[in-house]
Amino acid sequence: MAKNYNWDAIAEHPKFRELQRKKTTFLFGWWAFATVLYLLLLLGAGYAPDLFKVKVIGNINVCYLFALLQFLSSWGIAIYYAYVANKDFDRLTEELISEIEGGF
């Protein structure tokens, strides 16, 4: 049998607000970082082509390394998110659920 929850009360619960605040801060911060990094690639390729043409290793130039950094930063952010989610977000969610189940 499905339980009926008071979603308005849950949305006002301090643990839920803390969880939402932490997740929003985390996600917006890393979204801003990734967006700036991506825009730097576009701006660099468009406005500093001589810098981006500089060869670093063989035929690999600064532009290739910067593009590779996009993939590495995406993987890094995903791995870091999983770490933070397991450490903080899941803990807060479990605490919230236990308080809800306990009839806060």
TIGUTOR-726653 format. One record per residue (C-alpha): x, y, z. Coordinates in steps of 0.02 Angstrom, whole numbers, plus 50000, padded with zeros to 5 digits. Example, Ala and Ser with C-alpha at 12.3 -4.5 7.8 and 13.67 -1.06 7.14 Angstrom:
506154977550390;506844994750357;
***
This chain:
500005000050000;500705016949950;500985029950084;500325047350063;501605060550107;501315078850142;502475085550007;502235103550060;502835099450236;504315089650164;504785104550054;504805115550209;505815103150313;507535109950364;508445094250306;507625095250135;508085113650120;509875109950171;509975095950043;509275107049905;510435121349952;511975110249951;511525101949787;511095118449703;512715126549762;513745111649706;512915109749536;512845128249493;514675130749542;515305116549434;514115121249292;514845138849293;516625131849293;516265120149146;515375133849049;516825146049071;518055132549020;517035128748863;516865147148819;518735149448841;519005136048709;517855145148587;518565162248625;520355156048616;520075147448451;519215162848381;520245177048453;521935169148492;522225156848350;524095159548354;524145154048536;523065138948500;524175133848354;525715132248464;526335114248452;526625105848619;527045087748577;527265082748395;525705088048301;524715090848461;524435109248489;523695119748630;521955118848552;521955099848556;522515099948737;521185112548782;519855101948696;520485086548787;520355096348949;518485097848914;518275078948921;519415077049071;518495090549167;516825082249128;517445065649194;518245074149344;516645083349388;515625067349370;516815057649482;516855071649610;514955072949607;514805054249643;515995056349790;515055071249862;513365063149831;513895047349923;514655057250066;513425071550091;511865070849984;511455052650021;511735055350208;510565070250210;509275060650108;509345045950229;509155057650378;507675066150294;506835049550254;507075043050431;506305059050502;504855058050379;504575039750418;504655043950603;503255056350580;504165072750596;
***
